């Protein structure tokens, strides 16, 4: 770890209680603008569907909105769930984004549907096997970005674009695929912590250089909530814990306002499960988060770190982003 390690942000566009979709999307732009000012390299948005409290289903549209409201930060998908879409459509969408915002667009690709099975089938037109062809879909997408005058079907815009592609994952399968394709690899340790170390090792050990990348590039995503005091950070984190508790209980709600303590809000078993699912979370003041992040960097070889900060109030999210940028630059 050095103070030259890039740092980036994942915005899940979570709608809070008493907040509208419009409020949420405006706040995503404010976060992006603040992150740009604080030296973040990129801001990514994730594709989710049939989730009433997530506002990023039209991911490509939202990327354009954020890129249009910023000037230098890279904006991209974390990620596009490629089996949900014809590769030609994604090539055209991201080709258009690249034409509008040159050298600022990232294309992170995932295999999972980003939703429930019924919605996945609606998106994939009842194609039960779409996810099985993820590697082939990636190759098809890559061909649409290449200049191929002899092809009967071509992507305009899109053809000839040099858009960095990433593989996203939360398991070892994605590590093998990213290594085989020679693409940068982003790991979702903010909600799937179990295989982080193994996936990172598999990726580096099996990496094959490609035209895009000559050596491995690994970026885990972790949860970070920084405040002036540990006590303030713990209070802010109650919204985050309630969000995961709702997932466990299958009782999803808008992001809840923070409370003084989680005591009485979960059982011992529920607390155990939530903390296991959020193992790579760094919550506290600058000193505490710095110490804990150093432990992560000592355990995993990281080329770039991405954070997500699911707190209720925008002002607290912006303050956390500011404090994180200060501590990461000082590490």
C-alpha positions as CSV (number, residue, x, y, z in Angstrom):
1,X,0.0,0.0,0.0
2,X,1.2,3.5,-0.9
3,X,-0.4,6.9,-1.1
4,X,-0.4,6.4,-4.8
5,X,-2.9,3.6,-4.7
6,X,-6.0,4.7,-6.6
7,X,-9.3,4.7,-4.8
8,X,-12.9,4.6,-6.3
9,X,-16.5,4.6,-5.3
10,X,-19.5,2.3,-5.9
11,X,-22.9,4.0,-5.5
12,X,-25.7,1.6,-5.2
13,X,-28.3,4.4,-5.6
14,X,-30.3,3.1,-2.5
15,X,-33.5,5.0,-1.9
16,X,-33.9,6.0,1.8
17,X,-37.1,6.2,3.7
18,X,-38.8,9.5,3.1
19,X,-36.6,10.0,0.0
20,X,-37.8,9.9,-3.6
21,X,-36.2,8.3,-6.6
22,X,-35.5,11.8,-7.9
23,X,-33.8,12.8,-4.6
24,X,-31.7,9.7,-4.8
25,X,-30.5,10.2,-8.3
26,X,-29.7,13.8,-7.7
27,X,-27.7,12.7,-4.6
28,X,-25.8,10.2,-6.7
29,X,-24.6,13.1,-8.9
30,X,-23.6,15.1,-5.8
31,X,-21.6,12.1,-4.5
32,X,-19.9,11.8,-7.8
33,X,-19.0,15.5,-7.9
34,X,-17.7,15.3,-4.4
35,X,-15.7,12.2,-5.1
36,X,-14.2,13.8,-8.2
37,X,-13.0,16.8,-6.0
38,X,-11.5,14.4,-3.5
39,X,-9.4,12.5,-5.9
40,X,-11.4,9.4,-6.5
41,X,-10.5,7.6,-9.8
42,X,-13.9,6.3,-10.8
43,X,-17.5,6.0,-9.8
44,X,-19.5,2.9,-10.7
45,X,-23.1,2.1,-10.7
46,X,-24.7,-1.4,-10.4
47,X,-27.5,-3.0,-12.4
48,X,-30.4,-4.2,-10.2
49,X,-34.0,-4.9,-11.2
50,X,-37.4,-5.3,-9.5
51,X,-36.1,-3.7,-6.4
52,X,-38.3,-0.8,-5.4
53,X,-35.6,0.8,-3.2
54,X,-32.7,0.7,-5.8
55,X,-32.7,3.4,-8.5
56,X,-30.0,2.1,-10.8
57,X,-31.9,-0.4,-13.1
58,X,-31.3,1.7,-16.2
59,X,-27.6,1.7,-15.6
60,X,-26.4,3.0,-18.9
61,X,-28.8,6.0,-18.7
62,X,-27.6,6.8,-15.2
63,X,-23.9,6.6,-16.2
64,X,-24.6,9.2,-18.9
65,X,-26.3,11.5,-16.3
66,X,-23.3,11.2,-13.9
67,X,-20.7,11.6,-16.6
68,X,-22.5,14.7,-17.9
69,X,-22.5,16.3,-14.5
70,X,-18.7,15.7,-13.8
71,X,-15.6,16.5,-15.8
72,X,-12.8,14.1,-15.1
73,X,-13.8,11.1,-12.9
74,X,-14.2,7.9,-14.7
75,X,-17.8,6.6,-14.7
76,X,-18.9,3.1,-15.4
77,X,-20.8,0.0,-14.5
78,X,-20.2,-2.2,-11.5
79,X,-21.6,-3.8,-13.4
80,X,-23.7,-4.5,-16.4
81,X,-25.2,-8.0,-16.0
82,X,-24.4,-9.1,-19.6
83,X,-26.6,-12.2,-19.8
84,X,-29.6,-9.8,-19.3
85,X,-28.8,-8.0,-22.6
86,X,-27.8,-8.7,-26.2
87,X,-24.1,-7.8,-26.5
88,X,-24.9,-5.6,-29.5
89,X,-27.2,-3.4,-27.4
90,X,-24.5,-2.9,-24.7
91,X,-21.9,-2.1,-27.4
92,X,-24.2,0.6,-28.9
93,X,-25.0,2.0,-25.4
94,X,-21.4,2.2,-24.2
95,X,-20.2,3.3,-27.7
96,X,-22.5,6.2,-27.4
97,X,-21.3,7.0,-23.8
98,X,-17.7,6.9,-25.0
99,X,-18.5,9.2,-27.9
100,X,-20.1,11.7,-25.5
101,X,-17.5,11.4,-22.7
102,X,-14.2,10.2,-24.3
103,X,-11.7,8.2,-22.2
104,X,-14.0,8.4,-19.1
105,X,-16.2,5.3,-19.5
106,X,-15.7,1.9,-17.8
107,X,-17.6,-1.3,-18.7
108,X,-17.7,-3.7,-15.8
109,X,-19.4,-7.0,-16.6
110,X,-21.1,-9.6,-14.4
111,X,-22.8,-12.9,-14.8
112,X,-25.5,-12.8,-12.1
113,X,-28.9,-11.4,-13.0
114,X,-29.0,-8.7,-10.4
115,X,-32.5,-9.7,-9.4
116,X,-34.8,-12.6,-8.6
117,X,-35.3,-15.6,-10.9
118,X,-38.7,-14.5,-12.3
119,X,-37.4,-11.0,-13.2
120,X,-34.3,-12.6,-14.7
121,X,-36.5,-14.7,-17.0
122,X,-38.4,-11.6,-18.0
123,X,-35.2,-9.8,-18.9
124,X,-33.7,-12.8,-20.7
125,X,-36.9,-13.8,-22.5
126,X,-37.2,-17.1,-20.7
127,X,-33.7,-18.2,-21.7
128,X,-32.7,-20.4,-18.8
129,X,-29.2,-20.9,-20.1
130,X,-28.1,-17.3,-20.8
131,X,-25.7,-17.2,-17.9
132,X,-23.9,-20.3,-19.1
133,X,-22.7,-18.4,-22.2
134,X,-21.2,-15.4,-20.3
135,X,-17.7,-16.0,-21.7
136,X,-19.0,-16.2,-25.2
137,X,-21.1,-13.1,-24.7
138,X,-18.0,-11.2,-23.6
139,X,-16.1,-12.3,-26.8
140,X,-19.1,-11.2,-28.9
141,X,-19.1,-7.8,-27.2
142,X,-15.4,-7.4,-27.8
143,X,-15.9,-8.1,-31.5
144,X,-18.5,-5.4,-31.7
145,X,-16.0,-2.9,-30.3
146,X,-13.4,-4.0,-32.9
147,X,-13.4,-2.6,-36.5
148,X,-14.7,-5.3,-38.7
149,X,-15.7,-4.0,-42.1
150,X,-16.7,-7.5,-43.3
151,X,-19.2,-8.2,-40.6
152,X,-22.9,-8.2,-41.5
153,X,-23.8,-6.8,-38.1
154,X,-21.8,-3.9,-36.7
155,X,-22.1,-1.5,-33.7
156,X,-22.5,2.2,-34.5
157,X,-21.6,3.9,-32.2
158,X,-19.3,1.3,-30.6
159,X,-17.1,0.0,-33.3
160,X,-13.5,1.1,-32.8
161,X,-14.1,2.3,-29.2
162,X,-11.4,1.6,-26.7
163,X,-13.5,1.1,-23.6
164,X,-11.8,-0.7,-20.7
165,X,-13.7,-3.9,-19.8
166,X,-13.6,-5.4,-16.3
167,X,-14.8,-8.7,-14.9
168,X,-16.8,-8.5,-11.8
169,X,-17.4,-11.3,-9.4
170,X,-18.1,-12.7,-6.0
171,X,-16.7,-16.2,-6.4
172,X,-13.6,-18.1,-7.6
173,X,-15.3,-18.8,-11.0
174,X,-15.0,-15.1,-11.9
175,X,-11.3,-15.1,-10.8
176,X,-10.5,-17.8,-13.3
177,X,-12.4,-16.1,-16.1
178,X,-10.8,-12.6,-15.5
179,X,-7.4,-14.3,-15.5
180,X,-8.1,-16.3,-18.7
181,X,-9.3,-13.2,-20.5
182,X,-6.5,-10.9,-19.2
183,X,-8.9,-8.3,-17.9
184,X,-8.9,-6.3,-14.7
185,X,-10.9,-7.9,-11.9
186,X,-13.2,-6.3,-9.4
187,X,-14.3,-8.4,-6.4
188,X,-17.6,-7.8,-4.5
189,X,-16.2,-8.3,-1.0
190,X,-18.6,-5.7,0.3
191,X,-21.3,-8.4,0.4
192,X,-19.5,-11.6,-0.5
193,X,-16.4,-11.7,1.8
194,X,-15.8,-15.5,1.9
195,X,-13.7,-15.9,-1.2
196,X,-11.8,-12.7,-1.4
197,X,-8.3,-14.0,-0.6
198,X,-8.7,-17.1,-2.7
199,X,-10.1,-15.3,-5.6
200,X,-7.3,-12.7,-5.6
201,X,-4.7,-15.5,-5.5
202,X,-6.3,-17.4,-8.3
203,X,-6.5,-14.4,-10.5
204,X,-2.9,-13.4,-10.1
205,X,-1.6,-16.9,-10.4
206,X,-3.5,-17.7,-13.6
207,X,-3.4,-14.3,-15.3
208,X,-2.8,-14.3,-19.1
209,X,-1.7,-11.0,-20.6
210,X,-4.1,-9.5,-23.2
211,X,-4.2,-6.6,-25.6
212,X,-5.9,-4.6,-22.8
213,X,-3.8,-5.5,-19.9
214,X,-0.2,-6.9,-19.5
215,X,-0.3,-7.7,-15.8
216,X,-3.0,-8.4,-13.2
217,X,-5.1,-5.5,-11.9
218,X,-7.2,-6.4,-8.8
219,X,-9.7,-4.1,-7.1
220,X,-11.8,-5.3,-4.2
221,X,-14.9,-3.3,-3.0
222,X,-15.4,-2.9,0.7
223,X,-17.8,-1.0,2.9
224,X,-16.4,2.1,4.5
225,X,-18.1,4.5,6.9
226,X,-15.9,7.2,8.4
227,X,-16.9,9.9,10.9
228,X,-15.2,12.2,13.3
229,X,-15.6,9.7,16.2
230,X,-16.1,5.9,16.4
231,X,-19.4,6.5,18.2
232,X,-20.7,8.6,15.4
233,X,-19.6,6.1,12.8
234,X,-21.3,3.2,14.7
235,X,-24.6,5.2,14.7
236,X,-24.4,5.8,11.0
237,X,-23.7,2.1,10.4
238,X,-27.0,1.1,11.9
239,X,-28.7,2.0,8.6
240,X,-26.2,-0.2,6.8
241,X,-26.8,-3.1,9.2
242,X,-30.6,-2.8,8.9
243,X,-30.3,-3.0,5.2
244,X,-28.5,-6.4,5.4
245,X,-30.9,-7.5,8.1
246,X,-33.7,-6.9,5.7
247,X,-32.0,-9.0,3.1
248,X,-31.6,-11.9,5.6
249,X,-35.3,-11.6,6.7
250,X,-36.5,-11.1,3.1
251,X,-38.1,-7.9,4.3
252,X,-36.4,-5.3,2.2
253,X,-37.2,-1.7,3.0
254,X,-35.9,1.7,2.0
255,X,-32.6,2.6,3.7
256,X,-33.6,3.3,7.2
257,X,-32.7,6.3,9.3
258,X,-29.9,5.5,11.8
259,X,-30.6,4.7,15.4
260,X,-28.5,4.8,18.6
261,X,-27.8,1.1,18.7
262,X,-28.7,-2.2,17.0
263,X,-29.4,-3.7,20.4
264,X,-32.9,-5.0,20.3
265,X,-33.1,-4.8,16.5
266,X,-31.6,-8.2,15.8
267,X,-31.2,-11.6,17.4
268,X,-27.7,-12.9,18.3
269,X,-27.9,-15.2,15.3
270,X,-29.0,-12.4,12.9
271,X,-26.1,-10.3,14.2
272,X,-23.7,-13.1,13.5
273,X,-25.0,-13.5,9.9
274,X,-24.9,-9.8,9.2
275,X,-21.4,-9.4,10.5
276,X,-20.2,-12.4,8.5
277,X,-21.8,-11.0,5.3
278,X,-20.2,-7.6,6.0
279,X,-16.8,-8.8,7.2
280,X,-14.9,-6.4,5.0
281,X,-16.4,-3.3,6.5
282,X,-14.4,-0.5,8.0
283,X,-16.4,1.7,10.4
284,X,-15.0,4.3,12.7
285,X,-12.9,7.4,12.9
286,X,-9.9,8.0,10.6
287,X,-7.4,6.4,13.0
288,X,-9.4,3.2,13.4
289,X,-10.2,2.8,9.7
290,X,-6.6,3.4,8.8
291,X,-5.4,0.7,11.1
292,X,-7.9,-1.8,9.8
293,X,-7.4,-1.0,6.1
294,X,-3.7,-1.5,6.6
295,X,-4.4,-5.0,7.7
296,X,-6.4,-5.6,4.5
297,X,-3.6,-4.3,2.3
298,X,-1.1,-6.5,4.2
299,X,-3.3,-9.5,3.6
300,X,-4.2,-8.9,-0.1
301,X,-2.2,-7.5,-3.0
302,X,-4.5,-4.6,-4.1
303,X,-3.9,-2.4,-7.1
304,X,-7.0,-0.2,-6.5
305,X,-9.6,-0.1,-3.8
306,X,-13.3,0.6,-4.3
307,X,-15.6,1.6,-1.4
308,X,-19.3,1.9,-0.9
309,X,-20.8,4.0,1.9
310,X,-24.5,3.1,2.6
311,X,-25.5,5.8,5.1
312,X,-28.8,7.5,5.2
313,X,-28.1,11.3,5.0
314,X,-26.2,12.7,2.1
315,X,-24.2,15.1,4.3
316,X,-22.8,12.1,6.3
317,X,-22.0,10.3,3.1
318,X,-20.1,13.2,1.7
319,X,-18.2,13.7,5.0
320,X,-17.3,10.0,5.1
321,X,-16.0,10.3,1.5
322,X,-13.9,13.3,2.5
323,X,-12.4,11.7,5.5
324,X,-11.7,8.5,3.6
325,X,-9.8,10.4,0.9
326,X,-7.7,12.1,3.6
327,X,-6.8,8.8,5.3
328,X,-6.1,6.8,2.2
329,X,-3.8,9.6,0.9
330,X,-1.9,9.5,4.2
331,X,-1.5,5.7,4.3
